């Protein structure tokens, strides 16, 4: 029976905290969990959730994943704990390390996440920061693998803001050797430091393309992916961004330029008629709800490799 292999890195702060082999191992575990081929319960462990940002899928999928592993979850809401009253991260991390076996943190700054990891004696998981969303990327590539069986010759095109999701797709693409194209308006490109890191990993530098033209980016693509144009904390930029992102909507015209067997992904929540049309969201090409379900299985696999 397939068994979880302990990750070399204690923490999962970034997609780059896994190797190529570890990433594929997590996906294989996730597949087995989904098919009910695994029943692993690592002795009543406790997951602490620290969420500075709103969440539906991340929160629920982590709670259910931990429950299925035979563990429990403590939800630490900043508005009802000392975290929201300014207690230093180093104090919170050291205390929670004595109560919990692993911490999943959803916050704004990547540096805050790194501060938790510095002071915590237990593993820390990135449940989303402004820089990366590595747990989402695990589910994304699990969904792609389910559809195409492997990653050979797969072309993934992300259309929209070069945000945390785009950053993680780039890094995972580099790990797996998948061609990733990012199409975004000028000034909204992904993080340049992460792009440089990805180029260092890619054996073929031509597999990563950053462009401002969605029409060229989608040509022959197997996977079309989008996300909201205004992330959490950017609500005041909503009107401005909607003007700038005009032409970056995944609609029937863009989809017609992709591979005829292309699938559609969206990490949700979706604003239909903005980044994606209702027609495409509900089309037979959509794997959006499979992708959302796979958050649960991927995180169950990740937790089993960390605990």
C-alpha positions as CSV (number, residue, x, y, z in Angstrom):
1,X,0.0,0.0,0.0
2,X,1.2,3.5,-0.8
3,X,2.5,5.3,2.3
4,X,3.2,9.0,2.9
5,X,6.8,9.9,2.7
6,X,8.0,12.7,5.1
7,X,8.9,15.8,3.2
8,X,12.5,17.0,3.4
9,X,11.4,20.5,4.4
10,X,9.6,20.8,7.8
11,X,7.4,23.6,6.5
12,X,5.3,24.2,3.3
13,X,5.6,27.9,2.9
14,X,6.1,27.8,-0.8
15,X,5.6,25.4,-3.7
16,X,9.4,25.3,-3.8
17,X,9.4,23.6,-0.4
18,X,8.8,20.4,-2.3
19,X,11.0,18.7,-4.8
20,X,9.7,17.3,-8.2
21,X,9.5,13.8,-6.7
22,X,7.8,15.0,-3.5
23,X,5.2,17.0,-5.5
24,X,4.3,14.0,-7.6
25,X,4.2,11.8,-4.4
26,X,1.6,14.2,-2.9
27,X,-0.5,14.1,-6.0
28,X,-0.4,10.2,-6.0
29,X,-1.4,10.2,-2.3
30,X,-4.2,12.6,-3.1
31,X,-5.5,10.4,-5.9
32,X,-5.5,7.4,-3.5
33,X,-7.3,9.4,-0.8
34,X,-9.9,10.5,-3.3
35,X,-10.4,6.9,-4.5
36,X,-10.6,5.8,-0.9
37,X,-7.6,3.6,-1.4
38,X,-5.9,5.0,1.7
39,X,-6.9,5.1,5.3
40,X,-4.2,6.8,7.3
41,X,-4.8,8.3,10.7
42,X,-1.7,9.7,12.4
43,X,-2.8,9.5,16.0
44,X,-5.2,12.3,16.9
45,X,-3.1,15.2,15.7
46,X,-4.3,18.8,16.1
47,X,-4.2,21.4,13.3
48,X,-4.3,25.1,14.2
49,X,-5.9,27.4,11.7
50,X,-4.8,31.1,11.8
51,X,-6.8,33.0,9.2
52,X,-6.3,36.7,8.8
53,X,-8.2,36.6,5.5
54,X,-11.7,35.3,4.7
55,X,-12.0,31.8,3.5
56,X,-14.5,29.2,2.4
57,X,-12.7,26.4,0.5
58,X,-9.4,26.6,2.3
59,X,-10.9,26.6,5.7
60,X,-13.4,23.8,5.1
61,X,-11.1,21.6,3.1
62,X,-8.4,21.8,5.8
63,X,-10.9,21.0,8.5
64,X,-12.4,18.1,6.7
65,X,-9.0,16.8,5.6
66,X,-7.8,16.8,9.2
67,X,-11.0,15.1,10.4
68,X,-10.5,12.4,7.8
69,X,-7.0,11.8,9.1
70,X,-8.5,11.2,12.5
71,X,-7.4,14.6,13.9
72,X,-9.0,17.8,15.1
73,X,-8.9,21.4,14.1
74,X,-8.7,24.6,16.3
75,X,-9.9,27.6,14.4
76,X,-8.1,30.7,15.7
77,X,-10.1,33.7,14.5
78,X,-8.0,36.9,15.0
79,X,-11.2,38.8,16.0
80,X,-11.8,36.5,19.0
81,X,-8.2,35.8,20.1
82,X,-5.2,37.7,21.3
83,X,-3.8,37.6,17.8
84,X,-6.1,40.4,16.8
85,X,-5.0,42.5,19.7
86,X,-1.4,42.8,18.6
87,X,0.3,39.8,20.3
88,X,3.7,39.4,18.6
89,X,3.9,36.5,16.2
90,X,6.9,35.1,18.0
91,X,4.8,34.7,21.2
92,X,1.8,33.2,19.4
93,X,3.9,30.8,17.5
94,X,5.8,29.5,20.5
95,X,2.6,29.0,22.5
96,X,0.6,27.3,19.7
97,X,3.6,25.0,19.1
98,X,2.9,23.5,22.5
99,X,-0.8,22.9,21.8
100,X,-0.9,22.0,18.1
101,X,0.9,19.6,15.8
102,X,0.8,21.7,12.7
103,X,-0.3,25.3,11.8
104,X,-2.0,26.4,8.6
105,X,-1.8,30.2,8.2
106,X,-3.7,32.4,5.8
107,X,-2.4,36.0,5.9
108,X,-1.3,38.9,3.9
109,X,2.5,39.2,4.1
110,X,4.8,36.3,3.2
111,X,7.2,37.7,5.8
112,X,4.6,37.2,8.6
113,X,4.2,33.6,7.5
114,X,8.0,33.2,7.6
115,X,8.0,34.7,11.1
116,X,5.6,32.1,12.3
117,X,7.8,29.4,10.8
118,X,10.9,30.8,12.5
119,X,9.4,30.7,16.0
120,X,7.2,27.6,15.6
121,X,8.7,24.2,16.6
122,X,5.9,22.5,14.6
123,X,5.3,22.6,10.8
124,X,3.7,25.6,9.2
125,X,1.6,25.5,6.0
126,X,1.0,28.4,3.7
127,X,-2.8,28.5,3.4
128,X,-2.5,31.7,1.2
129,X,-0.4,34.9,1.4
130,X,-0.3,37.8,-1.0
131,X,2.8,36.2,-2.6
132,X,1.8,32.5,-3.0
133,X,-1.1,30.0,-2.8
134,X,0.8,26.7,-2.9
135,X,-2.1,24.5,-1.6
136,X,-4.3,25.8,-4.4
137,X,-1.6,24.8,-6.9
138,X,-1.4,21.3,-5.6
139,X,-5.2,20.9,-6.3
140,X,-4.8,22.6,-9.7
141,X,-2.1,20.2,-10.9
142,X,-4.0,17.2,-9.4
143,X,-7.0,18.2,-11.6
144,X,-4.8,18.6,-14.7
145,X,-3.2,15.2,-14.0
146,X,-6.7,13.6,-13.7
147,X,-7.6,15.0,-17.1
148,X,-4.5,14.4,-19.1
149,X,-2.9,11.5,-17.0
150,X,0.5,13.1,-17.0
151,X,2.0,16.6,-17.7
152,X,3.7,15.8,-21.0
153,X,3.0,18.4,-23.6
154,X,0.4,20.2,-21.4
155,X,0.2,23.9,-21.9
156,X,-1.4,25.9,-19.0
157,X,-2.5,29.5,-19.7
158,X,-3.5,31.7,-16.8
159,X,-5.4,34.9,-17.8
160,X,-5.8,37.7,-15.4
161,X,-3.9,39.4,-12.5
162,X,-0.4,38.1,-11.9
163,X,-1.3,37.4,-8.3
164,X,-0.4,34.7,-5.7
165,X,-2.2,32.0,-7.7
166,X,-0.3,32.9,-10.9
167,X,3.0,32.9,-8.9
168,X,2.4,29.4,-7.5
169,X,1.4,28.1,-11.0
170,X,4.7,29.4,-12.3
171,X,6.7,27.7,-9.6
172,X,4.9,24.4,-9.9
173,X,5.2,24.5,-13.7
174,X,8.9,24.9,-13.2
175,X,9.1,21.9,-10.8
176,X,7.1,19.7,-13.2
177,X,8.4,20.9,-16.5
178,X,5.0,22.2,-17.6
179,X,4.6,25.0,-20.1
180,X,3.0,27.9,-18.3
181,X,1.8,31.1,-20.0
182,X,0.6,34.1,-18.1
183,X,-1.4,36.8,-19.9
184,X,-2.0,39.9,-17.9
185,X,-2.3,43.7,-18.5
186,X,1.0,45.7,-18.4
187,X,1.9,46.5,-14.8
188,X,0.1,43.4,-13.4
189,X,2.8,40.8,-14.2
190,X,3.7,38.1,-11.6
191,X,6.4,38.7,-9.0
192,X,9.7,39.2,-10.8
193,X,11.8,37.4,-8.2
194,X,9.6,34.3,-8.4
195,X,9.8,34.5,-12.2
196,X,13.6,34.5,-11.9
197,X,13.5,31.5,-9.5
198,X,11.3,29.6,-12.0
199,X,13.7,30.3,-14.9
200,X,16.5,28.9,-12.8
201,X,14.6,25.6,-12.3
202,X,13.2,25.2,-15.9
203,X,15.4,23.0,-18.0
204,X,13.8,24.6,-21.1
205,X,13.5,28.4,-20.5
206,X,10.9,28.6,-23.4
207,X,8.3,26.8,-21.2
208,X,7.6,30.0,-19.3
209,X,6.0,32.9,-21.1
210,X,4.7,36.2,-19.7
211,X,2.6,38.2,-22.1
212,X,0.1,41.1,-22.3
213,X,-1.9,39.5,-25.1
214,X,-4.4,36.9,-24.0
215,X,-5.3,36.0,-27.6
216,X,-1.8,34.7,-28.4
217,X,-1.4,33.2,-25.0
218,X,-4.4,30.8,-25.4
219,X,-3.4,29.4,-28.8
220,X,-3.2,25.6,-28.5
221,X,-3.5,25.7,-24.7
222,X,-4.8,22.6,-22.9
223,X,-5.8,24.4,-19.7
224,X,-7.3,27.9,-19.4
225,X,-7.2,29.3,-15.9
226,X,-8.4,32.5,-14.3
227,X,-9.0,34.1,-11.0
228,X,-10.7,37.3,-9.7
229,X,-9.2,40.5,-10.8
230,X,-9.2,42.1,-7.4
231,X,-7.9,39.9,-4.6
232,X,-8.8,40.3,-0.9
233,X,-7.5,43.6,0.4
234,X,-7.8,45.2,-3.1
235,X,-11.5,46.1,-2.9
236,X,-10.7,49.8,-3.4
237,X,-9.1,49.0,-6.7
238,X,-12.1,47.1,-8.1
239,X,-13.5,49.7,-10.5
240,X,-10.0,50.7,-11.8
241,X,-9.0,47.1,-12.4
242,X,-12.2,46.3,-14.3
243,X,-11.3,48.9,-16.8
244,X,-7.7,47.8,-17.1
245,X,-8.6,44.1,-17.4
246,X,-11.1,44.7,-20.3
247,X,-10.3,42.0,-22.9
248,X,-9.0,39.5,-20.3
249,X,-12.3,37.7,-19.8
250,X,-12.3,34.0,-20.6
251,X,-15.2,33.8,-23.1
252,X,-16.2,31.6,-26.0
253,X,-14.0,33.6,-28.4
254,X,-10.8,33.0,-26.3
255,X,-11.8,29.4,-25.7
256,X,-12.2,28.8,-29.4
257,X,-8.5,29.6,-29.9
258,X,-7.3,27.0,-27.4
259,X,-7.0,23.3,-28.0
260,X,-10.4,21.7,-28.8
261,X,-10.1,19.4,-25.7
262,X,-9.0,22.3,-23.4
263,X,-10.4,22.4,-19.9
264,X,-11.3,25.5,-17.8
265,X,-10.1,26.1,-14.2
266,X,-11.0,28.8,-11.7
267,X,-9.9,28.8,-8.0
268,X,-13.1,30.5,-6.9
269,X,-15.0,32.6,-5.9
270,X,-15.9,33.6,-9.4
271,X,-17.4,36.9,-10.6
272,X,-19.2,35.8,-13.8
273,X,-19.2,38.3,-16.6
274,X,-16.0,39.7,-15.2
275,X,-13.0,37.3,-15.4
276,X,-15.1,34.5,-17.0
277,X,-18.5,34.4,-18.7
278,X,-21.3,32.3,-17.2
279,X,-21.5,30.3,-20.4
280,X,-17.9,29.1,-20.1
281,X,-18.1,28.7,-16.3
282,X,-21.0,26.3,-16.8
283,X,-19.8,24.6,-20.0
284,X,-18.8,20.9,-20.4
285,X,-15.2,22.1,-20.5
286,X,-15.3,23.3,-16.9
287,X,-13.5,21.3,-14.3
288,X,-13.9,24.0,-11.7
289,X,-15.8,22.0,-9.1
290,X,-13.5,19.0,-9.5
291,X,-10.7,21.4,-8.9
292,X,-12.4,22.7,-5.7
293,X,-13.0,19.2,-4.4
294,X,-9.4,18.4,-5.0
295,X,-8.4,21.0,-2.4
296,X,-9.6,18.5,0.2
297,X,-7.7,15.5,-1.2
298,X,-4.5,17.4,-1.9
299,X,-4.4,18.9,1.6
300,X,-5.1,15.5,3.2
301,X,-2.1,14.2,1.3
302,X,0.0,17.2,2.3
303,X,-0.9,16.9,6.0
304,X,-0.1,13.1,5.9
305,X,3.4,13.9,4.6
306,X,4.0,16.7,7.2
307,X,2.5,15.2,10.4
